Amino acid sequence: MLNKVKSGLFSGKKIKLLFRIGYAYHKAALDPVIEYLMNDDKYDIWFSLDMEKKRYFIFDLPFRNKIIDEWKKLGYRFTKETRGFDIVISGDTLRNSKYYGKTMLIFLNHGTGIKNILYRNLAEVPNDKYLIFVEGQHRVDSLKNSPSLGKNEVHLIGLPKLDYYFQGRFDDKSRLLKKWNLDPDKKIILFAPTYKPTCMYEVKNDIFEQTKDYNLIIKLHPYSWMGKYAPHKQHHIYERRIKKYPHAVLLPFTELNIVPYYALADTVMSEASSTVFDFLAFRKFGIIYDLTCNKLNHSDGEALLEIDNREFLKGAFVHINSGKQIKQAIEQSINPTREMIEQADKYRERYFYMLDGKATERFVHKMEKLYYEGGHENIP
């Protein structure tokens, strides 16, 4: 199907497609698809970035102009229009889908993992119809067993976000080592906490002290910088401490794509971030900081996490509940036992589909098949 499409057998007007990015950091999950479709002259491609703001005191101020200027240099065309598109691809659900009219509405999650926000967001828009493209059998089963699924469809294709990794595009690590002045003779620890629920307060000192024999890269969630959904103190804590530790680097807010750092890192540490979920795909091992999940709830009482993080990847990734355990956990994750490797293989088969660098091709193949078959319109 793809070869036929690309060879021009499907003639006629171009398919007008909108990448509705929402927040700038969502783009990393869409990059392989963006590149693939921008090289196909069958498409008329546009972009929107409509939620990027930083909070100062009580004011939410737009923070997108500079980002858009950079992306325009890459040939991206931005619009504020929402109607008239044949296909809309988003990394999140839309709060105002009625403004997009009848269109093929595609959800390609900007971040996988164990938070239940996907299911909650779908429940808030029960009249919308999304074609949801997912990374593994676990997500298929979870969605199909969820009352939030509604009229939405689920399609298993893998995780396009990771395609560049498996295509070897990040194999040359020298650029990043030089950029951040990292020691090429030391192992690299990637600390990537999420903003909520988070371990960043508990380990704010130990993460530096326990990693002095390694390179430490800290990648905070974008919300930790923006002041809207998490306080500015989250990044201030690490900005103050980083100055005392030459082995550590705090990636700036503008470093939006974490995938190159997956390739660079020997292990990752987090608690409920999608980074832990993703890292399993690379046959590497990580560290999970255990949280008291039975006490972590939304304001309506629903649990924050789909899976108790104390049980997630148990037996494969190293679990800790104190910052004092970090150094030992690093050694264990870098030198996994045979039992850890065998358990990780089982999890990987469950959580991921076809880690071969071709998820984007499968995505486009399925999207085009559904588009040409018709019957795909979202009708709010």
C-alpha positions as CSV (number, residue, x, y, z in Angstrom):
1,M,0.0,0.0,0.0
2,L,2.7,2.5,0.9
3,N,4.7,1.9,-2.3
4,K,1.5,2.4,-4.3
5,V,0.7,5.6,-2.5
6,K,4.2,7.0,-2.9
7,S,4.4,6.0,-6.5
8,G,1.4,8.3,-7.3
9,L,-1.3,5.7,-8.0
10,F,-3.5,7.7,-5.7
11,S,-3.9,10.9,-7.8
12,G,-6.0,13.9,-7.2
13,K,-6.0,16.7,-4.7
14,K,-3.5,16.6,-1.9
15,I,-4.4,15.4,1.5
16,K,-4.5,18.4,3.8
17,L,-3.0,17.4,7.1
18,L,-2.6,19.3,10.4
19,F,-0.1,18.4,13.1
20,R,-1.7,19.8,16.1
21,I,1.2,19.8,18.5
22,G,-0.2,21.5,21.6
23,Y,2.9,21.8,23.7
24,A,6.3,22.0,22.0
25,Y,7.6,18.9,23.8
26,H,4.9,16.8,22.2
27,K,6.7,17.2,18.9
28,A,9.4,14.7,19.7
29,A,6.9,11.9,19.6
30,L,5.7,13.1,16.1
31,D,9.1,13.9,14.6
32,P,9.6,10.6,12.6
33,V,6.0,10.9,11.2
34,I,6.5,14.6,10.4
35,E,9.7,13.9,8.5
36,Y,8.1,10.9,6.6
37,L,5.0,12.8,5.5
38,M,6.9,16.0,4.6
39,N,8.9,13.9,2.1
40,D,5.6,12.7,0.5
41,D,4.3,15.3,-2.0
42,K,0.8,13.8,-1.7
43,Y,0.4,15.8,1.5
44,D,-0.3,19.4,2.1
45,I,1.1,19.7,5.7
46,W,0.4,22.4,8.3
47,F,1.3,22.8,12.0
48,S,-0.3,24.4,15.0
49,L,1.1,25.1,18.5
50,D,-1.7,26.4,20.6
51,M,-1.0,25.6,24.3
52,E,2.6,26.6,24.9
53,K,2.7,29.1,27.9
54,K,4.8,29.9,30.9
55,R,3.3,31.2,34.1
56,Y,4.7,34.3,35.8
57,F,3.1,35.0,39.1
58,I,-0.6,34.6,38.2
59,F,-0.3,35.3,34.4
60,D,0.1,32.7,31.7
61,L,2.1,34.2,28.9
62,P,2.6,32.7,25.4
63,F,6.0,31.1,24.9
64,R,5.7,29.9,21.3
65,N,7.0,32.7,19.0
66,K,10.6,31.8,19.3
67,I,9.9,28.1,18.9
68,I,7.8,28.7,15.8
69,D,10.5,30.8,14.3
70,E,13.0,28.0,14.7
71,W,10.7,25.5,13.2
72,K,9.8,27.7,10.3
73,K,13.4,27.5,9.2
74,L,12.9,23.8,8.8
75,G,10.0,24.5,6.4
76,Y,7.1,24.1,8.8
77,R,4.0,26.1,7.9
78,F,2.0,27.3,10.9
79,T,-1.7,28.2,11.0
80,K,-4.3,29.2,13.5
81,E,-7.0,27.7,11.3
82,T,-8.7,24.5,12.5
83,R,-11.2,23.7,9.8
84,G,-10.7,22.3,6.3
85,F,-8.2,19.5,7.2
86,D,-8.7,16.0,5.9
87,I,-6.6,14.6,8.8
88,V,-5.6,16.0,12.2
89,I,-2.8,14.3,14.1
90,S,-2.4,15.2,17.8
91,G,-0.3,14.0,20.7
92,D,-3.1,14.6,23.0
93,T,-6.9,14.8,23.0
94,L,-8.5,18.0,21.9
95,R,-10.6,20.2,24.2
96,N,-12.4,21.8,21.4
97,S,-12.8,19.2,18.6
98,K,-16.0,20.8,17.3
99,Y,-13.8,23.6,15.9
100,Y,-12.1,21.1,13.6
101,G,-15.3,20.0,11.9
102,K,-15.5,16.7,10.1
103,T,-12.0,15.3,9.9
104,M,-10.0,12.1,10.5
105,L,-8.9,12.6,14.1
106,I,-5.7,10.7,15.0
107,F,-4.3,10.4,18.5
108,L,-0.6,9.4,18.7
109,N,0.4,9.7,22.3
110,H,3.1,12.1,23.1
111,G,4.2,10.0,26.2
112,T,3.5,6.4,27.0
113,G,3.8,5.2,30.6
114,I,1.8,4.3,33.6
115,K,-0.2,7.5,34.2
116,N,-3.9,7.2,33.6
117,I,-4.3,10.7,32.0
118,L,-5.0,9.1,28.5
119,Y,-8.1,7.3,29.9
120,R,-9.3,10.4,31.8
121,N,-8.9,12.6,28.8
122,L,-10.8,10.3,26.6
123,A,-13.6,10.1,29.2
124,E,-13.9,13.9,29.0
125,V,-14.7,13.8,25.2
126,P,-17.1,10.9,24.9
127,N,-18.6,12.2,21.6
128,D,-15.3,12.4,19.8
129,K,-13.9,9.6,17.6
130,Y,-10.2,9.1,17.7
131,L,-8.1,6.6,15.8
132,I,-5.7,5.8,18.6
133,F,-2.3,4.4,17.5
134,V,-0.5,2.5,20.3
135,E,2.8,1.0,21.1
136,G,2.0,-2.5,22.5
137,Q,-0.5,-5.1,23.4
138,H,-0.8,-3.9,26.9
139,R,-2.2,-0.5,25.7
140,V,-4.6,-2.3,23.3
141,D,-6.0,-4.4,26.1
142,S,-6.2,-1.5,28.6
143,L,-8.1,0.7,26.2
144,K,-10.4,-2.0,25.0
145,N,-11.2,-2.9,28.7
146,S,-11.7,0.8,29.6
147,P,-15.1,2.5,29.7
148,S,-13.3,5.5,28.3
149,L,-12.8,3.9,24.9
150,G,-16.3,4.8,23.7
151,K,-16.5,5.1,19.9
152,N,-12.7,5.4,19.5
153,E,-10.7,2.8,17.6
154,V,-7.3,1.3,18.6
155,H,-4.6,0.3,16.2
156,L,-1.4,-1.4,17.1
157,I,1.7,-0.2,15.2
158,G,4.5,0.3,17.7
159,L,6.1,3.6,18.8
160,P,7.2,6.0,16.1
161,K,8.9,8.2,18.7
162,L,11.6,5.6,19.0
163,D,12.2,4.9,15.3
164,Y,15.2,7.2,15.0
165,Y,16.9,5.3,17.9
166,F,16.4,1.9,16.2
167,Q,17.5,3.4,12.8
168,G,20.8,4.2,14.4
169,R,20.5,8.0,14.1
170,F,21.8,8.6,17.6
171,D,24.7,6.1,17.5
172,D,27.3,8.9,17.3
173,K,27.4,10.0,20.9
174,S,30.5,12.2,20.6
175,R,28.5,15.4,19.8
176,L,26.4,15.3,23.0
177,L,29.4,14.3,25.1
178,K,31.3,17.3,23.9
179,K,28.3,19.6,24.0
180,W,27.7,19.0,27.7
181,N,31.4,18.5,28.6
182,L,30.8,14.9,29.8
183,D,33.6,12.5,30.6
184,P,33.7,9.8,27.8
185,D,35.3,7.3,30.2
186,K,32.4,7.4,32.7
187,K,29.0,5.8,32.6
188,I,26.0,8.1,32.1
189,I,23.1,8.3,34.4
190,L,19.9,9.9,33.1
191,F,17.7,11.3,35.8
192,A,14.3,12.1,34.4
193,P,11.6,12.6,37.0
194,T,8.1,13.6,36.1
195,Y,6.5,16.7,37.6
196,K,3.6,14.8,39.4
197,P,3.9,12.4,41.1
198,T,7.6,13.1,41.6
199,C,10.6,12.0,43.5
200,M,12.6,15.1,42.8
201,Y,12.1,16.6,46.2
202,E,13.2,13.4,48.0
203,V,16.4,12.9,46.1
204,K,17.4,16.5,45.4
205,N,20.7,16.1,47.3
206,D,21.3,12.4,46.9
207,I,21.0,12.3,43.2
208,F,24.2,14.5,43.1
209,E,26.1,13.0,45.9
210,Q,25.5,9.4,44.9
211,T,26.5,9.8,41.3
212,K,29.9,11.5,41.6
213,D,31.6,8.5,40.0
214,Y,29.5,8.9,36.9
215,N,28.2,11.5,34.4
216,L,24.8,12.7,35.5
217,I,22.3,14.2,33.1
218,I,19.1,15.7,34.6
219,K,16.1,16.0,32.3
220,L,13.2,17.6,34.0
221,H,9.6,17.3,32.7
222,P,8.8,20.5,30.7
223,Y,6.0,21.3,33.1
224,S,8.7,21.6,35.8
225,W,9.9,24.7,34.0
226,M,6.6,26.3,33.0
227,G,5.1,27.1,36.4
228,K,1.5,26.2,35.4
229,Y,1.0,22.6,36.4
230,A,4.0,22.5,38.7
231,P,5.7,25.2,40.7
232,H,8.8,27.0,39.4
233,K,10.7,25.8,42.5
234,Q,11.1,22.4,40.8
235,H,13.6,23.7,38.3
236,H,15.0,26.2,40.8
237,I,16.0,23.4,43.2
238,Y,18.2,21.8,40.6
239,E,19.5,25.1,39.1
240,R,20.9,26.0,42.5
241,R,22.5,22.6,43.2
242,I,24.0,21.9,39.7
243,K,26.6,24.6,40.2
244,K,28.4,22.6,42.9
245,Y,28.7,19.3,40.9
246,P,30.9,19.3,37.8
247,H,29.9,15.8,36.9
248,A,26.3,16.8,36.4
249,V,24.4,18.8,33.8
250,L,20.9,20.1,33.9
251,L,19.4,20.1,30.4
252,P,17.6,23.4,29.7
253,F,13.9,23.8,29.0
254,T,14.7,24.2,25.3
255,E,16.1,20.7,25.1
256,L,12.8,19.2,24.2
257,N,13.7,15.7,22.8
258,I,14.8,13.1,25.3
259,V,15.4,10.3,22.7
260,P,19.0,11.2,21.9
261,Y,19.7,11.0,25.7
262,Y,18.2,7.5,25.8
263,A,20.8,6.5,23.4
264,L,23.5,8.2,25.4
265,A,22.6,6.9,28.8
266,D,23.6,3.6,30.5
267,T,20.7,3.7,32.9
268,V,17.8,5.9,33.7
269,M,16.2,6.8,37.0
270,S,12.6,8.1,37.5
271,E,9.4,7.2,39.2
272,A,6.3,7.4,37.0
273,S,7.7,9.1,34.0
274,S,7.2,7.6,30.5
275,T,11.0,7.6,30.4
276,V,11.1,4.4,32.5
277,F,8.5,2.8,30.2
278,D,10.5,3.8,27.0
279,F,13.8,2.8,28.4
280,L,12.7,-0.8,28.6
281,A,12.6,-0.8,24.8
282,F,16.3,-0.5,24.4
283,R,17.4,-3.6,26.3
284,K,18.9,-1.4,29.0
285,F,17.9,-1.3,32.6
286,G,16.6,1.4,34.8
287,I,15.9,2.5,38.4
288,I,12.4,3.2,39.7
289,Y,11.9,5.3,42.8
290,D,8.9,3.8,44.6
291,L,6.1,6.1,45.6
292,T,3.2,5.5,48.0
293,C,0.8,4.9,45.2
294,N,-2.2,4.1,47.4
295,K,-2.1,7.8,48.5
296,L,-1.7,9.3,45.0
297,N,-5.0,10.4,43.7
298,H,-6.6,13.0,41.5
299,S,-9.0,15.5,43.2
300,D,-11.9,13.3,42.3
301,G,-10.4,10.3,44.1
302,E,-9.2,8.4,41.0
303,A,-5.7,7.0,41.2
304,L,-3.0,9.0,39.4
305,L,-1.3,5.9,38.0
306,E,-2.7,3.0,36.0
307,I,-0.1,0.7,37.5
308,D,1.3,0.9,41.0
309,N,4.9,2.0,40.3
310,R,6.1,-0.2,43.1
311,E,5.1,-3.2,41.0
312,F,5.9,-1.8,37.5
313,L,8.8,-3.7,35.8
314,K,9.4,-5.5,39.1
315,G,12.1,-8.1,38.8
316,A,13.7,-6.3,35.7
317,F,14.3,-2.8,36.8
318,V,15.8,-1.9,40.2
319,H,13.4,-0.5,42.8
320,I,14.5,1.9,45.6
321,N,12.7,3.9,48.2
322,S,15.6,6.1,49.4
323,G,18.1,8.4,47.7
324,K,20.8,6.7,49.7
325,Q,20.3,3.6,47.6
326,I,21.0,5.3,44.3
327,K,24.7,4.3,43.9
328,Q,24.1,0.6,44.6
329,A,21.0,0.7,42.3
330,I,23.2,2.2,39.5
331,E,25.7,-0.7,39.7
332,Q,22.9,-3.2,39.7
333,S,21.1,-1.7,36.7
334,I,24.3,-1.4,34.7
335,N,25.2,-5.0,35.5
336,P,21.8,-6.9,35.3
337,T,21.5,-10.5,36.4
338,R,20.3,-13.2,34.1
339,E,17.0,-13.2,35.9
340,M,16.6,-9.4,35.3
341,I,17.3,-9.9,31.6
342,E,14.8,-12.7,31.3
343,Q,12.1,-10.7,33.1
344,A,12.7,-7.6,31.0
345,D,12.3,-9.7,27.8
346,K,8.9,-10.7,29.0
347,Y,7.8,-7.2,29.8
348,R,9.2,-5.9,26.5
349,E,7.1,-8.4,24.6
350,R,4.0,-7.2,26.5
351,Y,4.5,-3.5,26.4
352,F,6.1,-3.0,22.9
353,Y,5.4,-4.1,19.4
354,M,8.0,-4.5,16.7
355,L,11.0,-2.5,17.9
356,D,12.5,-2.3,14.4
357,G,12.5,1.4,13.5
358,K,9.5,1.0,11.2
359,A,6.6,2.0,13.4
360,T,6.2,5.2,11.4
361,E,5.8,3.2,8.1
362,R,3.2,1.1,9.8
363,F,1.4,4.1,11.1
364,V,1.3,5.8,7.7
365,H,0.2,2.6,6.0
366,K,-2.7,2.1,8.4
367,M,-3.7,5.8,8.4
368,E,-3.8,5.9,4.6
369,K,-5.8,2.7,4.4
370,L,-8.4,4.1,6.8
371,Y,-8.4,7.4,5.0
372,Y,-9.1,5.9,1.6
373,E,-11.6,3.5,2.9
374,G,-13.6,6.4,4.3
375,G,-16.0,6.3,7.2
376,H,-13.3,7.8,9.5
377,E,-14.7,11.3,10.2
378,N,-14.9,12.6,13.7
379,I,-18.4,14.0,14.3
380,P,-18.6,15.9,17.7
